[in-house]
Amino acid sequence: IRRSPEFRKQINGKYIRILEEKDIRHNSKRAAAITSNTQISEDVNDLYLNGRALQQHLGILTQGIETLHNSQWKTYSEQRSFKMKYIQARHFAIEILNYCEPAKYHWRLYCFWCDELDVQMHRATCRQHVIAAGAKSEGYRGDALSLMAFCDECNTELAYEDYSYRCENKQHDICLNCVFKKVIKYQKRLNVIKKILMDDAGMDRYSCQIVFECMGGNVRKFEGPGKDSINY
């Protein structure tokens, strides 16, 4: 939803916001289910960390960053302007942990909604995604931008500092909670393929890997670190 000033009009001294119908997400869960308030399971944290064995450190480091940053703001005005939210601290914690240990794997996603085949999706924070799409600052103190990101799978408004995948066409986003659900389906599908090819047909591992690549669908897993950045 666009929130920039040019979409606002003043009528009888009161400001109203003008939205095009295509910008309205009728089923949006909005703040009631915003990602920053979601309970992230340990398995999803593993997805955030790309297999790094550092999950036990994530919560402690996040809490430490949040507490240390917010302890320096004493007045109400300072706290309103500079207070760090938990999800912002978690973003910094994840980035720090990324330097401590290389990723054990990464996921390559292809858009689940674009009509074209193999439209790759790139992982970054929602703030990076919307800025790349042309979002501007709201023009006052705070972190609000003129564009918000929504998950096209669960229709939830995403926090700016959370991670998501966005397609190269800059049209579709998916949050990591929904990616995790698709990862589970991917793993179940590959287990079935593995049983048929390796256990029943006796195919070797490397030949099976070629079949996995062709039949993995929109979700594919690769060993080692990937390019988790927006490069379009």
LINVENLIN-V869001 format. One record per run of one state. SS is the DSSP state (alpha for helix, beta for strand, coil for the rest). FROM is the first residue (numbers start at 0). TO is the last residue. If there is no record, write none. Layout:
ss: <SS,SS>
from: <FROM,FROM>
to: <TO,TO>
This chain:
ss: <coil,alpha,beta,coil,beta,coil,alpha,coil,alpha,coil,alpha,coil,alpha,coil,alpha,coil,alpha,coil,alpha,coil,beta,coil,beta,alpha,coil,beta,coil,beta,coil,beta,coil,beta,coil,beta,coil,beta,alpha,coil,alpha,coil,beta,coil>
from: <0,4,7,11,13,17,20,23,29,33,34,37,41,48,54,70,75,82,85,100,104,110,119,125,132,136,137,144,145,148,150,156,158,162,167,172,175,200,204,215,218,223>
to: <3,6,10,12,16,19,22,28,32,33,36,40,47,53,69,74,81,84,99,103,109,118,124,131,135,136,143,144,147,149,155,157,161,166,171,174,199,203,214,217,222,231>
